[in-house]
Amino acid sequence: MFVDKVKITVKSGDGGDGMNSFKSFKGFANGGPDGGDGGKGGDVYVVGDKDKNDLVEFRFGSKFTAGNGERGGTNNCFGKGGNDIVIALPLGTIVRDAESGKIICDVYHDGEKKLIARGGNGGKGNVRFTTARRHAPHFAQKGEKTQVHTLLLELKVIADVGIIGFPNVGKSTLLSKISAAKPKIADYHFTTLSPNLGVVKYYDKSFVAADIPGLIEGAAEGAGLGHDFLRHIERTRMLCHVVDISGIEGRDPYEDFKQINAELKQYSKKLASLPQVVVFNKCDIPGAEENIKNFRKKVRKYKKYPISAIKGEGTKELIEGIFEVLDTLPPAEPVPADEFAYERADVNEFVIGKDETENVWYVTGGLVDMLERNVVLSDPDSMAYFQKILRDKGVIRELRKRGVQEDDTIVIGEVEFLFKD
């Protein structure tokens, strides 16, 4: 089963909590603060792997979670960082954010490693909160929590030449003759159900060819497996269009050629504009010569190469002709990524809402997330810091502007209190 499109979820590791502790040993029971910082959460990466061919493994394991950072230790010891997770992908995989549809990266080169989601920062230990006036803070910061993200993985094979045509015209046979690839070959339609890749070598030069499964009428609209097949032509630099010039199956080679090009144009103007060479296959069958003459009269634009793929006749001239075209074309490049990164909440941002029926005000946003990490309700110093932040960041001022009244209830994260002016 060939799988070229899947959905997975990833989560970077949470940051470890900072430690709240004080030095204590024999003869020194009430030492100063010595709580260390929590460890950073693990990151999520993707990496290109040339030995992988499709995305089938992600059908059975689609959740990837990096390790959480460990809690800080005593004696100013830092917590251990969480383990990163690296997801190996076949070359040519485009990684998208499922929610926005934006391209995060195109995994194009073997060993290429891309950061997808960064782990949460570790919380600060209580030793980090000492000041000239606060010698013994009894609170520490919690680690930063991370979110689950959904990704779309879409494989588009990387090849210089796409071999296209109707089913059963000899595409796989041609690939087997010009390269070391061993595709499945049989005398019935849709023998090939997934792209086959082969490296074609000629003296000191080479190119990668992809045998694209047979297209049919309506492929651009998704008929058959049209979209799945057409996707894999998008990266190619040129097309090798194979037609059954014998007409042995009762088809008109010229009409087949027109239909395939119409499907390409309907699916993508870029595909339709790719350079093409036309391959007249099955020239050894009686009646082929007459069809070649008629085809040449109707189509003058492209270079044409008569061959017999099954016998290997004419393939040398075809390979030379393909190299002539490739030498004039720029090298293939990965799809550029969008300007995208999973943003962390803005610690200065807050939103105020109100429940009119009960005079309850709710404050949410990045500022609240930050306060939840930093505030320990049972500690007077921590609560003083909490109140100072509300004043400094304009929360109290905005509440007054919105019409908060004496003894209205204010809810900020898990903290609930009555407003006193």
MIBAZA-835436 format. One record per residue (C-alpha): residue in one letter; z, y, x. Coordinates in steps of 0.25 Angstrom, whole numbers, plus 5000, padded with zeros to 4 digits. Layout:
! MIBAZA-835436
AZYX/...
This chain:
! MIBAZA-835436
M500050005000/F499550135006/V500550255002/D500150395006/K500950484997/V502450474995/K503750554992/I504950545000/T506350615000/V507050665013/K508350725015/S508850785028/G510350755032/D511550845027/G512250915037/G513650865041/D514950935036/G515651015046/M517050965050/N518351035046/S519450995056/F520451045066/K520950995079/S522150905078/F522750825089/K524050785094/G524850905097/F523850995091/A523850975076/N523251105071/G522051135080/G520851225077/P519651185069/D518751085076/G517751035065/G516351015070/D514951045063/G514250935054/G513050875059/K511650915055/G510950825045/G509750745049/D508250805048/V507050735041/Y505850725049/V504450655047/V503650605059/G502150555060/D502050405063/K500650355066/D500950215063/K501250245049/N500050235039/D500550265025/L501850315017/V502150175011/E503550165017/F503950285009/R503750224996/F504950134999/G505850235006/S505650375002/K507050435005/F507450495019/T508750555022/A509250605036/G510650585041/N511750685037/G512550755048/E513950705051/R515150785048/G515750875060/G516850815068/T518150865073/N518350925087/N517051005084/C516150885084/F514850905077/G514450805067/K513250715070/G511850755065/G511150675054/N510050575058/D508650635056/I507650555048/V506150545053/I505150495043/A503850435049/L502550465042/P501150425044/L500250525050/G499550615040/T500750625031/I500950755024/V502450785020/R502650875008/D503850935001/A503750874987/E504350994980/S503451104986/G502251014990/K502251085003/I501851015016/I503050995025/C502250935036/D500950845040/V501350725048/Y500150725057/H500450675071/D501150555076/G502550575079/E502550715073/K503950745068/K504250845057/L505550895051/I505550885036/A507050915032/R508150975041/G509550915040/G510750995035/N511551075045/G512951025048/G514151105043/K515051185052/G516351125056/N517651215054/V517651255068/R516451335066/F517151425055/T518251475064/T518251625066/A519251725072/R519951735059/R519751585054/H520351495065/A520551375056/P519451355046/H519651235037/F518251215032/A516951175038/Q515451175033/K514751065025/G513451015030/E512151065025/K511650975014/T510150945013/Q509150915002/V508250794998/H506750834999/T505550764994/L504350745002/L502950704999/L502250625010/E500750615009/L499850545019/K498450585023/V497850505034/I497450575046/A496050535050/D494850615056/V493750545047/G493950495032/I493050385028/I492750405013/G491850345003/F491850264990/P492550134990/N491850014997/V490850095005/G491350045018/K492350145023/S493350045028/T492349955034/L491850085042/L493250115047/S493449975052/K492049985060/I492350115066/S493850095069/A494849995072/A495450005058/K495449885049/P495449925035/K495349825023/I493849805020/A493349735007/D492149744998/Y492849804986/H493249944982/F494550004987/T494849904998/T495450025005/L496650084998/S497150175010/P496550255021/N496250175034/L496250245047/G495450205059/V495250265073/V493750275077/K493550275092/Y492250315098/Y492250325114/D493350425117/K493450485103/S494050435090/F494350475076/V495250425064/A494450375052/A495150355038/D494550255028/I494850325015/P494950235003/G493750244994/L493650364985/I493150354971/E492650454960/G493850544955/A494550514968/A494850664970/E495550664956/G496350544960/A495550434955/G495850304961/L496650334974/G495850464976/H496850564980/D497550464989/F496250434996/L495750574997/R497050625003/H496750545016/I495450615018/E496050755019/R496450745033/T495150695038/R494150785047/M492950725041/L492450615031/C491550495033/H490950465020/V490550325018/V489450285007/D488950155003/I487550185005/S487050045001/G487450074986/I487749924985/E488849944975/G487850024966/R488450164970/D487550284974/P487950324989/Y487650464987/E488450474974/D489650414981/F489550514992/K489450624982/Q490650574974/I491550554986/N491250704991/A491550754977/E492850684977/L493150744990/K492850884986/Q493650874973/Y494850824981/S494750924992/K493751024997/K494251005011/L493850855010/A492550885004/S492250985016/L492550875027/P491450835036/Q490750705032/V489850605037/V489150505028/V489150355031/F488150265024/N488750135024/K488149995021/C486850035026/D486549895029/I486349865014/P484949865008/G484749995000/A485550075009/E484350145016/E483850205003/N485250254999/I485350325013/K484050395011/N484450444997/F485850485002/R485250565014/K484350645004/K485550684996/V486550715006/R486150785019/K487450855023/Y488150745030/K487850655042/K487650515037/Y487850375045/P487250245040/I488150135043/S488549985040/A490049985041/I490149835040/K489249815051/G489649935059/E488249995060/G488150145061/T489650165064/K489450215078/E488550335073/L489450365062/I490650375072/E489850465081/G489450555069/I490950565065/F491350605079/E490250715078/V490950775066/L492350755070/D492050835083/T491650955075/L492950955067/P494351005070/P495450905072/A496350875060/E497650945058/P498850915050/V499050985037/P499851115039/A501251115033/D501751215023/E502851315027/F503951225021/A505351185025/Y506551135017/E507351265016/R508851265017/A509551355006/D509651495010/V511151515012/N511051665007/E510451624994/F511151614981/V510851604966/I511851644955/G511751584941/K512651594929/D513051514918/E513151614907/T513951524897/E515151514907/N515051634916/V514851544928/W514051594940/Y513351494949/V512951524964/T511951434970/G511051434982/G511051424997/L512251514999/V513051414990/D512551294998/M513051365010/L514351395004/E514551254999/R514451205014/N515351315020/V516451325010/V517751245008/L518451284996/S519851245001/D519851335013/P520151485011/D519351525023/S518151445017/M518251515004/A518451655010/Y517051625017/F516451575004/Q516851704997/K516351795008/I515051725008/L514951754993/R515151894995/D514351915008/K513051845002/G513151924989/V513551814979/I514751894974/R513852024973/E512751944965/L513751884956/R514252024952/K512852074950/R512551964941/G513751994933/V514851904937/Q516151924929/E517651904933/D518051764932/D516651704931/T516451574937/I515651564950/V515151434955/I514651424969/G514351284973/E515651204971/V516451324971/E516851384958/F517751514956/L517951634947/F517351764950/K518351874954/D517852014956/
